[in-house]
């Protein structure tokens, strides 16, 4: 998961509470150890509390509780962000799906993303960390065919989609994944650029920003503002077929 920022930052830093802090690309949550708080046969919950590890990057008091629940045909991941003080953050899931689900020789180019309703949106992708807009990337389309050419430009960042459910499907097989975006308004499609990586990511996010953003967290575009005592829950189901 990605928290408390997503995407690249100018000079790899943010500003908050009058000071400058180093911040990894896509935040620190994916790199720190959470504490296991409950484990059941088909479910596990973990929590990250703000502490000396997180305050090096992010000077706010919070808890981030994540629960993964296995289903017969997939899984549900839920995240609860609780603010102990006024804070600003964003959030995103970062799941990668193996191309080999449709055979060991399956290629990226055999996959496509299917939307449940026709979509007409621009695409954003970073060039040297700054977004370039690809206008009319989708024009009344329900199908986006994945190509090495487009994904070598960088992540496909889509805002303003109407479809809650998005499918990753293959022209050469019958296996795939349905992603329930829930209340996360941004969708990012990504794989490692310039190499034949064996996966593709279909990522629901609250926002995904570029290095041109204001480094001051309280003024940064696409941030969620939680007041002390408030919380926000994001729950997303990934259905495998």
Residue pairs with C-beta under 8 A, 6 or more apart in sequence:
1 29
1 30
1 66
1 77
1 79
1 91
1 92
1 93
1 94
2 26
2 27
2 29
2 30
2 90
2 91
2 92
2 93
2 94
2 205
3 27
3 28
3 29
3 64
3 79
3 81
3 89
3 90
3 91
3 92
4 27
4 28
4 29
4 58
4 60
4 62
4 87
4 88
4 89
4 90
4 91
5 14
5 23
5 26
5 27
5 89
5 90
5 209
5 220
6 26
6 27
6 90
6 91
6 92
6 205
6 206
6 207
6 208
6 209
7 25
7 26
7 126
7 208
7 209
7 210
7 211
8 25
8 126
8 129
8 210
8 211
9 23
9 25
9 211
9 213
9 215
10 129
10 211
10 212
10 213
10 215
11 215
12 22
12 23
12 24
12 25
13 20
13 21
13 22
13 23
13 215
14 20
14 21
14 23
14 58
14 215
14 216
14 217
14 220
15 21
15 215
15 216
15 217
16 58
16 59
16 60
16 88
16 216
16 217
16 218
17 59
19 59
20 215
21 56
21 57
21 58
21 59
22 56
22 57
23 57
23 58
24 31
24 57
26 92
26 94
27 57
28 53
28 54
28 57
28 58
29 48
29 64
30 94
32 48
32 53
32 54
34 46
34 47
34 48
34 64
34 66
35 46
35 47
35 48
35 49
36 44
36 45
36 46
37 45
37 46
37 47
37 65
38 44
38 45
39 45
42 69
42 70
42 71
43 67
43 68
43 69
43 70
44 67
44 68
45 65
45 66
45 67
45 68
46 65
46 66
46 67
47 63
47 64
47 65
47 66
48 54
48 63
48 64
48 65
48 66
49 62
49 63
50 58
50 60
50 61
50 62
50 63
50 84
60 83
60 84
60 85
60 87
60 88
60 89
61 83
61 84
61 85
61 87
62 81
62 82
62 83
62 84
62 87
62 89
63 80
63 81
63 82
63 84
64 79
64 80
64 81
64 82
65 79
65 80
65 82
66 77
66 78
66 79
66 80
67 77
67 78
68 75
68 76
68 77
69 75
69 76
69 77
69 78
71 237
71 239
73 239
73 240
73 241
74 177
74 178
74 237
74 238
74 239
74 240
75 237
75 238
76 235
76 236
76 237
76 238
77 93
77 235
77 236
77 238
78 233
78 234
78 235
78 236
79 91
79 233
79 234
79 235
80 231
80 232
80 233
81 89
81 91
81 224
81 226
81 231
81 232
81 233
82 226
82 230
82 231
83 226
83 227
83 228
83 229
83 230
83 231
84 228
84 229
85 228
86 225
86 226
86 227
86 228
87 225
87 226
88 217
88 218
88 220
88 223
88 224
88 225
88 226
89 217
89 223
89 224
89 226
90 205
90 206
90 207
90 209
90 222
90 223
90 224
91 184
91 205
91 206
91 224
91 232
91 234
92 184
92 186
92 188
92 203
92 204
92 205
92 206
92 207
92 208
93 184
93 203
93 204
93 205
93 236
94 201
94 203
95 201
95 202
95 203
95 238
96 199
96 200
96 201
97 168
97 177
97 199
97 200
97 201
97 202
98 198
98 199
99 106
99 107
99 108
99 111
99 198
99 199
99 200
100 106
100 198
101 170
101 173
101 175
101 176
102 110
102 170
102 172
102 173
102 174
102 175
103 172
103 173
106 170
106 172
106 173
107 196
108 146
108 147
108 148
108 151
108 191
108 196
108 197
108 200
109 145
109 146
109 147
109 148
110 170
110 171
110 172
110 173
111 146
111 168
111 169
111 170
111 171
111 200
112 143
112 144
112 145
112 146
112 168
112 169
112 170
112 171
113 143
113 144
113 146
113 166
113 167
113 168
113 169
113 189
113 202
114 142
114 143
114 144
114 166
114 167
114 169
115 141
115 142
115 143
115 144
115 161
115 162
115 163
115 166
115 167
116 142
116 163
116 164
116 165
116 166
116 167
117 142
117 162
117 163
118 140
118 141
118 142
119 138
119 140
119 141
119 142
119 158
119 161
119 162
119 163
120 136
120 138
120 139
120 140
120 141
121 137
121 138
121 158
121 159
121 160
121 161
122 133
122 134
122 135
122 136
122 137
122 159
123 133
123 134
123 137
123 138
123 156
123 157
123 158
124 131
124 132
124 133
124 134
124 157
124 158
124 159
124 208
124 210
125 131
125 132
125 134
125 153
125 154
125 155
125 156
125 157
126 132
126 154
126 155
126 210
126 211
127 153
127 154
128 211
129 210
129 211
129 212
130 210
130 211
130 212
131 157
131 210
131 212
137 156
137 158
138 144
138 158
144 156
144 189
146 189
146 200
150 156
151 189
151 190
151 191
151 193
151 200
152 193
152 194
153 193
154 190
154 193
155 188
155 189
155 190
155 208
156 188
156 189
156 190
157 186
157 187
157 188
157 208
158 186
158 187
158 188
158 189
159 185
159 186
160 185
161 181
161 185
161 187
163 181
164 180
164 181
164 182
165 178
165 179
165 180
165 181
166 178
166 179
166 181
166 187
166 202
167 176
167 177
167 178
167 179
168 176
168 177
168 178
168 179
168 200
168 202
169 176
170 176
174 241
175 240
175 241
176 240
176 241
177 202
177 238
177 239
177 240
177 241
178 238
178 239
178 241
179 202
179 204
179 236
179 238
180 204
180 236
180 237
180 238
180 239
181 187
181 204
181 236
182 204
182 234
182 235
182 236
182 237
183 234
184 204
184 205
184 206
184 234
184 236
185 206
185 207
186 204
186 205
186 206
186 207
186 208
186 222
187 202
187 203
187 204
187 205
188 201
188 202
188 203
188 205
188 208
189 200
189 201
189 202
189 203
190 200
190 201
190 203
191 197
191 199
191 200
191 201
204 236
206 222
206 224
206 234
207 221
207 222
207 223
208 222
209 220
209 221
209 222
213 220
213 221
213 222
214 220
214 221
217 223
218 225
224 232
226 232
